[in-house]
Amino acid sequence: MNVLGLSFYYHDSSVALVKDGVLVAAAAEERFSRKKHDSGFPELAIDFCLKQGGISIHDVDHVVFYEKPFIKFERMLITAMATFPKSANVFRESMQRWISDKLWIKSMMAKRLDLPRSKFLFADHHVSHAASSFFTSPFEESAILTVDGAGEWTTSTMAIGRGNKIEVIKEMRFPHSLGLLYSAFTAYCGFEINEGEYKLMGMHPYGEPRFVDEIYKLLHVGEDGSLWHDMEYFQYHHSTNDTLSEAFEKHFGKPRRDPKDGDKSLDPYYCDMAASIQRVTEEILLKMVHHLKEITGMDNLCLAGGVALNSVANYKLMRNGPFKDVYIHPAPGDDGCAAGAAYWAYNHLLDQPRGPALQHAYLGSEHTDQQIQDFLEKNDIAYKKIDDDEEFFDFVARALQDGQVCGWMRGRFEWGPRALGSRSIIADPRRMEMKEKLNEKIKFREAFRPFAPSVTEERADEFFEIPEPQRHWPARFMLYVAPVRMEKRSDLPAITHEDGSGRLQTVYKQTNPAYHRIIERFGELTGVPVIMNTSFNLKGEPIVESPAHAFNTFSLSGMDYLFMNNYIVDADAKKKIADTVFHLRHEGDSVTQMVS
């Protein structure tokens, strides 16, 4: 049975194909369209997933959309009526979009995909989140917590998963939302909502949580973690542009949004604010999971929703929470809902048996040696190839040891927002200067942003406080920020954040043998089986998908080497960038054309 899950028309449009209970392909549209956070109909990702699954669209038994548009429309309509006339502008703009497009999704999908309407199903948004985590987890039964901004009406659920069924037992409703609360402070600190939450999380170690009590004055928090917001301070429910009200600004002071103020990336006031909302978020989540443990009595916890991308909080839920084991899907945000919708239909609705647990996130496209070589030769790019894998891995490890910054493209790209050693920029974590170099000359982003360490799972606990790393599935998806062991911090200055932590990825030989081997070989040369890892993209761009994208990013940055499979391109090849980029930008194939 083939079930295609779709998520689009909000942000991060994505597609997933579940084939006889196995997630065989999953990808965000942005990887192919090259539009960051592409929200449009995911035509290119659909084509990829079908091709990867070896089927045509007419072999698909069901297409499942990740939420229920009419219920979401009801929420927007009722909210607008309840807050009128303040909501006049948001009502007008949203109705234009909904009446023209979003209400008629079923008809549009049937027409675009040339399928009968009977094949289309609609899952509840938070059930899609829950299913994405539980049905890919190794647990036969588990408590489930979903937390995000908002679905249709729901902003958080507590549920139980048993076998191939999910039962929602509690929910929290809009406008009261932990995800929207965190986003409000993201906006307050001057970052873009749905993009800047990572920056807020990265900034928080530079501050002190001295505004915690002031934040709680805006809320009522129940012992079960349920929230009630004093909506006098917020206006995301009735404004098109502003999340925060005048009362919020009077309470906390002016938001950081006036360009005349210049760059205040590490302004102590806003660092303290970031630290405070991070503390509040963690405390509320801990209340939620303790209550969930109390009412379910289960040993396992599955997390999902955009708030589950808060890797700092995730680690604390694992270490300080009441559950024995925790699992998080590699794409816990709305992109992952494509997989969750497909699994919900396959397992829960159609009563099919559970498939295997998701061992890895390498579910995207890949490129053969011949495709890479054809690209390089077509564009007259100088290269060399080392056919012997062990010799090649030694070359890479020694390049890292010598302080070279390298683009690494190999195998199928990763599902979710994290680069996990398939489309990564890699460097030596022992060099203090690497953090500044990568932020300033490679990624072109804020200086305070941290970088992730990739470590072999066999030696992860030697360098990070993560006992029994094999038990901790979120670590393989880079969803924990764990303390670097005190005695190892001097060995890892480039990845050790201000508070002594690192957002580690545990790398397994059986799921990514090449990446595991270069880390292992680097460890043999240096005594440190850890490498510095960041996503293979420039600021504001999607992670690379093809050889063309990889070479373009390499050419526009300060990287020293580009490794694509066993092919090596060095910095001298950049001298031909002008002619190459001009040629590639004018290719007709939208999947391989260069980004502007």
N, C-alpha and C positions, 0 to 999 in steps of 0.2 A: 504494500500500500504506500502511495506517495502523497505526502501532505506538504503543501507549500505555505509557509507563514510569511505575512507581509506586515511591515510597519512603515507608515509614511504619512505625510501631510502635517507633521508637527516639526520634528527635527530628527536628523540622523536616520533617514529612510534606510531600511534594511530588509533582507530576504533570508530565509532559512528553509532548507529542504530536509524533511525527516522521511527517510525511506525504510520501511519495515522496522520502525523504532530506533533507527540510527540517524544521528545528525551528520549527514554526509557533506553538506556545504552550507556556508553562512557568510554573508558579506554585507557591508554597508555600501550604499550607492555611491557615496563620496569617493570611494577608492577608484571607481571607474570614471565617474563624471568629472572628478577633480574639483568639485565645488564643496568647500568645507561645510559640514553639517547639512548637506543636501537633503531637502525635505520633500522633493518631488516624487512622482511615481517612479519606482525603482526598476526601470526597464532593463538597464544594463546588468544589475545584480540578479534579476530574474533569469536573464539569458545565461549568465555564468552558472548559477545554481543548477539549472536544467542540464546544461552541458556537462557539468561536473558529475551530476547524477546519472548521466547517460540516458536521459529521457527527453521527450518532447512535452510541450505544455498539455497536449491531449492525453498524455499518460498520467497526469495529475488527478488524483481522486478527489481531493478537496483543497480549496484555497481558503486560508483563515486570516481574517484581519484582526489586528491586535487589540482593538477596543470596539465599543458600540457607539457609533456616531450619533444616533438619535438621543441616547441618554446624555451624552456630552452636550449636545445641542440644548437639551432640556435644562441642564445645569447653567449654561451660559445665558439662556433666556430668562430663567427664574432669577438668577443673580442680577442681571441687568434691570429687571423690573423692580427688584427689592432695593436697588441702590439708585434708581432714577431720581433726579435728573443728572446726578454725577456721572452716571454710566452712559450718557447719551452718545459720546464719541466712540467708546469701545463697542457699544451696541451697534452703531451704524457700520463700523468697519468689520466687525465680526460677522454680522448678518450678510454683508456683501460676499464674504468668502464662503460662508456656509451655504447660502442659497445657490451660489453659482457652482460650487464644487463639492464641498464636504458632505452634504446630505445625500448626494447621489453616488456615493462610492461604489455601491454594489453594481449599479448599472454601468458605471465607468469601467470597473474592473472586468466585468463580463465582456464589454465591447473591446477593451484593449487586449485582453488575453484570448478572445474568441472562444469562450467557454460558456456553457449554460448556467443560468443563475442558480440552479439547484446545487451546484458544486461549491458555492460560497457560504462560509460560516463566519460568525463574529464572536470573539471571545471578550470577556470583561477585561479591562486594562490590567487591574491588579491580579486577576487570576492568570493572565499571561505572564506577569512578573513571577508569580509563585511557581507556575509550571516550568518556567525557564530554569529555575534553580532546583526544584525538587526532582523533576524527571531526568535531569542530567547528573544528579548527585549519586553517591554510592550507598545512600540510605534506603532501606526498605520502608522505614517510617521516620517521620521527622516533624518537629514544629517548624512553622514557616512564618517569617516576618517580612512584609514588604513595606517600604517607606520611600515616597518620592514627593514631587510637587503636588500633582493631582492627576487622577485618571478621568473617569466620567464625573462622579461625585466623590469618589474615594481618594484619600490621601495616604492611608496606611491600612494594612490588614494583618490580623493574626489568623493563622490557618493551621490545619493538620494535614499532612500527607501520609497516606497509607497505601502501599502497593501502587495501583494505577489510578487512585482517586485523591482529590483534594477537597477539603471542606473548610470554608471560611467561617470562623467562629466569632470574630469581632472586626469592626472596621471603624475608621475615623474619617470624617467628611469635610469637604471644602466649606469654608475657606481656611479651616484650621489645619495646618500642615507643617511638619518639621522640615520638609524639603523646601517649601516656600519661605519659611523663616530663615534658613541658611542662605537662600538666594537673596533675600532682602538685605542681609548683611554683606553679601558679595557685592551688591549694587552700592551699598553705603560706602564700602571701602574702595570704590572706583573701578570695579571689574565688571565685565559683561556677564549677565545672567546666562546660564547654560554653557558657558565657556570659561568663566573666571573662577568657578568654585575650586578648581585645582590650585589656582594662585592664592586664594584665601587660605586653603589648607597648608600650602607651602610657606605662607607668611607667618602663620600662627606661632611657630617656635621662637620668633624674634620678639614676641611680646609677652606681657603678663596678663592673666585673666582677671583684671581688676574691675571689669564692668558686668560681671556675672549677675550680681544682685540687681543692677539696673535693667538688664535684659529680662529677668524674671518678673519685673514690674509690668511688662507688656503681656504676660502670659499667666494662665493658670495651668499647672501641670498636675494631673492625677497620679496616684500611686501606681497605676498601671501604665504610666507614660502617655496617657491621652492628653491632648492639648486643647486649650481654648485661648485664642488670640483676642486681645482687645483691639478690634478693628479700627479704632480711632487712629492707631499708629500706622496703618497700612492702607494701600489703595490699589493693590494688584487686582482686586476683584472688580474694580470699576474704572480703571485708567488704562489708556493705551500706551502710555509712555513711562509713568512713574510708579515704582513699587512702594515708595515711602511717602507718608503724609507729612504735612507741616508739623503735626504733633510729634512725629518721630524726630524730625530735625530739631525741634525745641528741646526734646528730651536728651538727645545725644550730641547735638551740634551739627554743623554743616557737613553734608556728604562730600567725599573727595571726588568731585566731578568738574571743577572749574579748571580748564586748561591753563589759565594764567597762574595757577598755583605751581605749575611745573610737575616734575616727576617726584612723587612722594612714596615710591615703592616700599621704603622702609621707614616711613614716618612713624615714630614711636606710638602715637595715639592710635593710628589705624592698625598697627601690629597688635596693640593691646586689645583692640576691638576684635580682631581675628582670633586671638587666643581666647577671648571670652565666649564668642559664639561657638567655637570648637568645644570648649568645656561644657557649655550648656547642651550642645548636641549629644555629646558622649553621655552626660548624666541622664538625659531623657531616653536615649537608646538603652542604657543599662536598666532603667525602670521598666521599659517595654519587655526586654528579654527575661528579666526576673519574673514579671507577671506571666509571661508566656510559659515559662518553665513551671510555674505554680499551677496553672490551669490545664497543662497538658501532661506533665510528669515525664516528658520524653527526654532522651539523652542527646538528641541531635537537633541542630538548628540549621535551616536554610535561609539565607538572606537574599533579598532582591530589591529592585528599585534604585533610582538614581543615588539615594543616600548611601547605598552599599558600595559606592565608589569612594567613600570616605575611608581610605585605607588606615588612617590613624585610629579612627573609631573602631574599625573592624578588629584590629589587633587587641584593643582593650576589651572588646566583647568576648574575644577568644580567651584572653588571660584572666579577666575579672568577672566574666559572666558565668551563669550557672550550668551551661551546657558542656557536655564532654567533647563534642566535635561540632565544627562549623563548616558549612560549604557555601560558596558563592559562585554563581555562574560567571564566566569570564566577561560577559557583556550584561551587567546587571541593570543598565539603563534602558531607555525605550528601544534602542537597537536590538537588545536581547529579547524584547517582547515578540519579535518575529519568530524566534525559536520557541518561545513559550507558547504562543498561539498554536503553532503546529503540534507541539507536544500535548497541549490541552485537548485538542481535537482527537489526536491519535490514541492517547492513553485514557483520558477521563471520559470523553464523550463517546468514542467508538469502542471503548472497553478492550483495547489491544494490550498485550503484555508489555511490560517495561523493557526497554533496550539497555545496552551497557552504559555504565557511567562515563562521563566525558573526561577522558584522560588528558586531553590537550586542547589547545585553541587553534590549531593550524587547519583552518577550514576554508581558506580563501584560495585564490588562483596561484599557480606557479608557472615558471617558464623554463623550458628545456635548454640544454646546452646549445642546441642548434639555433633556437630562437635568439639566445643571447649573442652568439657568434655572428649570426646574420645581422643583428642590429649594429654591432660594433663595426663590422666590415662595411656595411651599407653606408655608414656615416664616417668611415675612414678614421676611426678612433683607435689609437695604438693600444695594444693589450698583449698580455702573455697569459698562458694557461699552464697550470701545474696539474697534470693528470693524476698523479698519485696523491690520494687524500691525505695520508700522513705527512707527506712532504709539504702539501699545501697548508695544512693546519699548523705545522711548525712555522711556516713563513708568516702566517697571520699572527700567531702568538708572539713571534719575535718582533714584528712590526709594532704591536701594542707595547711590548717591553721597551722598545726604543722611543716611545712617546708619540707614535703616529695615531692620528684620529682616522677611523676607517668606517666607510659605509658597508653594511653587510646585508646582502639580499640572497636568500637561499630557501627553497621549498615553498610551501603554501603560506600565504600571509595570514596574520592572526585575526581571529574573530574577537571583536571588542576593541576598546580604545588603547590597550597597552601593546607596546612593541615587546615581543617575547623571544627575540632571537631569530626572527625570520625576515623582518624589515627593520633593522636596528642600526644606529650609529654607536660604535663601540670604541672604548679607550681604556687607558691604564688608570685604575682607581687609586693607585699609590701616589700619584702626582698631584700635589695640592693645586697647581695651576690649571689643572684640567677643567675644573668646574667653571672658572671664569672664561677659559678659552672656548669651551663648548657653548656657553650662554652668549658670549659676545660675538664670536667669529663663525660659529657653526649654526646655531639655532636662532640667533638674532632676537633674543628675548630677555626678560627681566633678570638681573644679576642674582636675585635671591632664589631663583627657581632651583630645586634640588634635582639630582640625577639618581637613577636607580642602579643598584648592584645586581648582577646576575651571578649566582653561585651554584656550584654543583650540589645537588641535594645531599650527597654523601657527607659533605663537610659544612653544610649550612649552619649547624648548631655550634660549630667551632668559632664562627665569626659573628653570629647573630643570636640573640636570645630567643630561639625558637626550638625548644626541645622536641625530639621526635618529629623532625620536619616532614617525614613521609606521611604523617597523619594529617598535615595541614594543607588541604587542597587549595585554599585561596592563595597560598604562597606561590604555587606554580603559575598562577594567573596575575601575579604582582598586585595583590589586593590586601596585603598587610604592610604596615610600616612598623618595623621591629627595632628595638634598640641594638646598636652595634655593640658587641662586647667591649667593655672598657679597655681591656688589654689589646684589642685589635684596632682601636680607633686611629692610632698613629700609623697603622698600615693602610688605612682606607680613608685618607682625608678628603678625597674628591667626592665620595658618595655619602660621607657622614654629615648629616644635616646639623643645624644649629643646636638641636636638643639631643644630639648623639644617636639619632635614629637613621634608618635607611629603608626605602621601599623595595624590599628584596624580591627577587624572582628565584625560586628553586628550579634548577634545570635538570631534567631526567634524561639519561642516556637512551632509554627506550622510545622516547617521544621526539627528541631532537638530538640525534647522535652527533651531528656535525658541530652544533653550537656547544654541546656538552664537551666535545673533545677539545675545542680551542680554549675553553675555560680551564679544562684539566691540564692541557699542555702549558698554558700560561702559568698555572700553579706549579707545574714541574720546574719551570724556568725561574720563578720568582718566590715560590713558597706561599703565594696568595692565589687560591683558586677562585678568584672573583674578578669580574670585569665590569667596567662602567658601561651602562646601557641606556640609550634614549631613543625615542622614535625617529625613524628615518624620514624626516620632513623638515621644512623650514617653518618658522612662525607663520601661522595663519593658513597653512596648506595641509591637505590630507596626507597621511602616510603614503609612501610610494607604493605603486602596484607593479609596474612594468620596468624593463631595462631602460626605456626612455625616461621615465620619471626618475629612476635612480641616478642616471647620468646627469640629468638636468639639475637635480638637487646637489649632487656632488660638485658640479661645475660652478654653481652659484654660492658655494660655501667654502670654508677653509679646510675641508677634509684633505688628507694626504693620500689615501688609497680608497678605491672602490672595489669590493669583492662581490662578484655575481656568480654563484656556483663556484667553480674553480678558476674563473677568469679574474684577472688582476688588471685594473686600470690605475695608473699612478697620476700624480698631480700634473705631470708634463702634458697629459692629454688635454688639459683645460685650455691650452693655447688655441685650440680649434673651436672653442665654445661658440663664438659668434656665428660661424657658418653652420655649425651643427644645430644650434638652437633654432636658427632661422628655418632650416630645412624641416626639422621635426615639428615645429609649431604649425607647419602648413601641410602636415600629413592629413589624409582624410579620415583615418581611423580614430575615433574619439577616445578609444581605450588607450591608445599608445601615443597620442599627440602630447607634446610638451605643455606644461602649464606656463601661463604668461608670467 
